[in-house]
């Protein structure tokens, strides 16, 4: 055991007050709302985007695969967490989300200009850096529960509610632009954020020479980090491809393939959003009480089953399959929110998360390509969902074969040493 690790474990990190933890959960939850909301816009308004720019569904997917290539550089944004700290990195994330959302309203008269700002918005929603502060500040026994609550706050179904009031008067682009105004109170919350105790300790150890500074983890990331970066990225990639398929095309599936009116679909979407909240809460409880591995396998199995039902279940029950998909997509994703930040050492947590997201962002090219191919090969989209279900089965197999270290109720310093 290294000397710095011994110091962390024996000395410990001063616990935050209960009041501050509540504040941090609410604040990170607001940042998560911006993230989740912006990533969800296409699920209902893909038709509007296609109509606005006179482009077909498959053409959009091919172009999306190209424009989302820059998401491979997400390590540069997440790596700042270790360089300038958690607090100022979160500020940068908030500003990029809010300002790029407003740019979509005023600076996208053509399809390609839209895709540039769409890619910037998407870039911010793949960061997930808002998972780090709560992971580092939460008590070990409640880390999964509190991290899941942050995620669940982010699932508040604004993307199913706001369109009912915004679209009729302002047009679909303001579905993005509304996040600029949401950003303003979030910035007020940011003022009261403290740098995490663990980052402050790492900063002091760097000043004293106990730890070396690193640039995006280069020269600091070890073999164990690399192993967990690739393991976590594969699981995340399987989930992300499914997320892209659902966010981009589930509304299209209901409205174009099965003839649902937009308001009818929004009711299904709202029900799915509510089930996502329930699924996220349930997952956090299961992971803290039973374990991370069991929690993920449960969520992934249910996710795969719900996608198979979406494809070949009774069409009359399609709204139920949509709601079931919402429950299990959140149940499975809560593992990503909880496990990936906690498995990496504090000193390079941001860098490791950044490289994990970078590898996982292969999905942002592979996902649209799969969508484009499947939309052309199977226009009625049944096998579209089967592919997604098979990806979650693959994720389960990877978890079973890899045997990841169980982090339930363990302090971050203990995980760092024993994983």
N, C-alpha and C positions, 0 to 999 in steps of 0.2 A: 504493500500500500504506500502510495506517495505521501510525503509529509503534508502537502497542502490538503490532500483528501482526509488525512487523520485530523487535521485542524478543523475542517468543516464538520466532521462527524462529532468530534468531541466537544467543540465549541458551540456548534449549532448556529442557527440563524434566528435572530429575535423575531418572535411571532408578531404579526400585525394584530391590531385590535379587531374585534368582531365588526365594529362599525365600518372600519376601513375595508374589510373583506366584502361586506355588503355593497359598499360604494363601488369597489373594483369589479364585482360581478355585474352590477348594473351598467357601469361604464363600458366594460368590454362587451357586454350584451348589446349596447347601442352600436358599437363598432361592428359587431357581428350582424346586426340588422342591416346596416349599410351593405355589407358584404353579401349577405344572403339575398337581399332584395334585388340588388343589381344583377346578380347571377341568375335570378328567376324571371326577369322581364321577358326574355324570348319565349317562355313557356306559354304565355297567353297572346303575345303580340308578334309572333313569327309571321302570321298572315299579313299583318299591317306592314311589316318590314318588306316582305316579298312584294306586296302590292305597290308600296311607295316607290320602290326602285325597279319594278318590272323585271324581276328575276325569279327563276324557278327554285323549288326546294333543293334539288340536287346541286344546282349551280351555286347556291348560297353555301352549301356544305363544302364544296370544293374550294371556294374562295376563303371560307373560314379556316380551313386547314392551313392555308398559306399565311393568312394574316395573324394566326395565333402562334406562329413559329417563335416570335420574340418572348413568349412566356417561358421558353427555356432559360432565359436570363433572370428568372425570378430570384435566383440565389443572390443577385446583386442587391435586391431590395431587402430580402430577409437577412442577409449577412450584415446589414447595417445595425441590426439588433445587438450584435456583439461589439460593434465599433463605436457607435454613438449612444448606445443604450436603448433600453426598452421604451422609455417615455418619448424620446424625440423620434424614434422610428415609427411609433404609433401615430404621432402627429403627422408625419409625412404621408403615411398610409391614408389617413382621414382626408387630408387636403387633395391628394391625387384622386381619390374616389369622388369627392364632391365637385371638384373643378372639371374633371373629364365628363362627368354626368351633365353638367350645364353646357359643355361644349357640344354635346350631341344635339342639343336644342337649336343652337345658333350657327353652327359651323359644319353642317352635314347636308348640303343641297344635293350631293351626288353619292352614289353607292360607295365609292372607294373612300371618300372622306368619312362617311359613316363608319366604314370598317376600320379605319385608323383609330377613331375614338372608341369604337366598340372594343378593339383589341386592347387599348389602354385600360378601359374599365375592367375587362376580363383579367388583365394582368394583375390588377390590385386584388381581385376576388380569389386569386389562386394563392395568395400569400399565407393566409391563416396565422400571421404573426400575433394576432390578438389572443391566441391560445397560450402564449408564453407567459405573460404577467400572472395570470391566474394560476397556471401550473406551478410557478415558482413561489407564489405567496400562500396558496391554499394549504391547510393542514393535510398531512399524508392520508389520514383516515377518511377524509372527505374530498380528496382531490378529484376523483372521477365524478362525484356528484356535483361539485361546484363547477367544474369545467363543462359538464353536461348542461347545467343550468344556464351558463353563458351561451352555449350553443342553442339551447331552447329559446332563450330570449331572442336570439337572432332569427328564429323561425317564426316570430310573430307575423301572421299572414298579411302584411301590408300590400304585397304584390297581388293579392286577391281582392283587397278592399279598395285601395286607392284608384284603380282603373275605373271603378263604377262611377266615380265622381270627376276624375280628371279628363278621361278620354272624350266625353261628350262636349266639353267646352274648350279644351286646350289642344287636343290632338295627342297621338301616341308618343311623340318624342318627349313630352313633358313627364311621361312615366319615368324616364331617366332623370330629367331636370329637377324633379321634386327633391331628389337627394341632395342637391346643393343647399336647399333650405333646411333639410334635416341635419346637414353637417354643422350648422351654426350652433345649436344647443350642445351637440356632441363636443365641439371645440371648447365650450364653457366647462363641460365635465372634465376635459383633458387638463385644464389648469390645476386641478386638485390632485392629479395623479402623482404618486411618488415613484422614484426609481426603485426597482425591486431590491430587497435586501441582499439577495444572492448576487445580483449584478454588481452592487456596491462593494461586496466583499471581493469579488473577482477583480474589480478595478483597483482596489487597494493592493491586492497581491501582485498585480502587474506593476504598480508603481514601486513596490518594494523589491521587485525582481524575482519573486517566488514563481511567477508565471510569465511566460513570454507573450507579447502581443502577437496577434495573427491577423491575416488579411483574408477574410472569407473562409477561414479554417485551414488555409493552405499551410502545410508544415506542422499543423496541430492535430488534424484529424487522424486517428489511428485505425488499425485494422478492424477493431471491434465496431467503431463508428461506421466504417464502410460497409460492414456486414449488415448492420441495422438500417443504414441508408437504403441499400438495395432491397432488403426485405420489406421495409415500410413502403418504399416507392412502388413495389409490385402490387401490394394490397391496395394502396391508394389509387394506382393506375386503373385497376379493375373497377373500383368504385367510381372513379372520375369518368371513365368512358360511359358507364351507365348514367351518371348524373347528366352528362352532355346529351345523351340520347333522350332522356326524360325532359330536361329543361328546354331543349330546342324543339322537341317533336311530340310530346304527349298532348299538348293543346291542339296541335295540328291533327293528331290522330283522332281525337274526340270530335273536333269541328269539321274537318275535311273528309275523313274516312267514314265517321259514324253520324255526321249530320247534326251535331249538337250546336245550338245557338251559343254565341259568346257568353251571354249571361248564365246559361245553363252550365257551360264549362266552368265559369268562375265559381259557381256553387260547388262543383266537384273539386275544384282546386282548393277552395276554402276548407272543405272537409278533409282533403288530403293534408293541408297545412296544419289543421288541428291535430290530426293523427301523427304528424311529424313531431309536434310538441310532446305528445304522449309517449311516442317512441323514444325520443331523446331522453326524457326523464327516466323512463323504465330502464334504458340502457345504462345510464349513470349509476342507478341503484344496483343493477345486476353486477356491473364491473367492480363496484366497491365491496359488495357482499360475497360474490361468488368468484369473480376473477375476470381479467381482461380477455383471456383466450376464449373462455366459454361465452362471454358477452358478444364477441365478434362472430363466432361460429353461429350463434343463435340468430343474430341480425342478418348475416349473409345468407343463411338457409331460408329465412322468411322472405328476404329480398328476392332471391332466385325464384321461389315458389310464386310470389305475387306477380313477377314478370311473365312467368309461364301462363298464369291465369289471365293476364292482360292479353296474351296472344290467343289462347285457345279456350278460355273459360266462357261460360254463357254470356252472350253480348248484353242481355238484359241486366246483368250484374256488373257491367263495366264500371259504374261509379264506385261500387264496393271494391273492385280490384284497384281502382285508382287510389282510394283511401288506404287500402292495405299496403300498397306500394309506398305511400307517404310514411306510414308507420315504420316500415322496415328499412327504408333508405336512411332515415334518421337514426334508427337503432344501430345500424352498421357503421354509420359515419361517426357516431359518438366515440367509437374506438380510435379513429384517426385523431380526433380532437384531444383525446385523453392520452393515448399511448405514445404517439410519436414525439410530442414535446418532452415527456418525462423520461424516455429511454436514453436521451443524449445528455452528456455532461453540461453543467451550467456554463462553463467557460467557453464552450463552442456550440451552445444549443441553437442559437440563431443561424449559424453557418450550416450546421448539420440539417436543421429544418429546411434551410434554403436549398441545399443540395438534394435533399429528399424531394422537395417540391419540383425542382428542376428535372430530375429523372422521371418523376410521376407525370410531368407535363408532356411527355410523349403522347399522353392521352388527348391533348389538345390538337394534335395532328391526326392521330390514329382514329379518334372518335368521329370527327367530321368525315373522314374518308370512309369509315364503316357506314355512317349514315348515308352518305352519297351513294355508295354501292348498293346498300340495302333498299334505299328508296327507288333506285332504278330497277333492281332485280325483283323486288317484292313490294309493289306499290300499295298493297293493302296492309302491309306492315306487320303481319303476324310473326314472321321469322326475325324481324327487326328486334322484337322483345325477347325472343328465344336466345339470340346472341348475347344479350345482356345477362340473362339468367345463367348461361354457361360461364360467363366471366366471373360471376360470384361463386360458382362452384369451384372454379380454378383458384380463386382466392382462399377458399376453405382448405383446399388441398395444400397450398403453399404454407398456410399457418400450421397445419397438422405436421407437415414434414420438417418445418423449420424449428419447431418447439421454442418459441420466443420466451424470454425471461419474464416470469410473472412479477408484476410491479404492484400488485394490490397491497394497499396500506403501508407501503415502504417509503421512507424518506428519499428524496432525490439523491442525496449523497450516498446512501446505501445502494441504490440502483446503479449509480455511477461506478462503484467499486466492484459489485458482485455480478453484474449482468454477464 
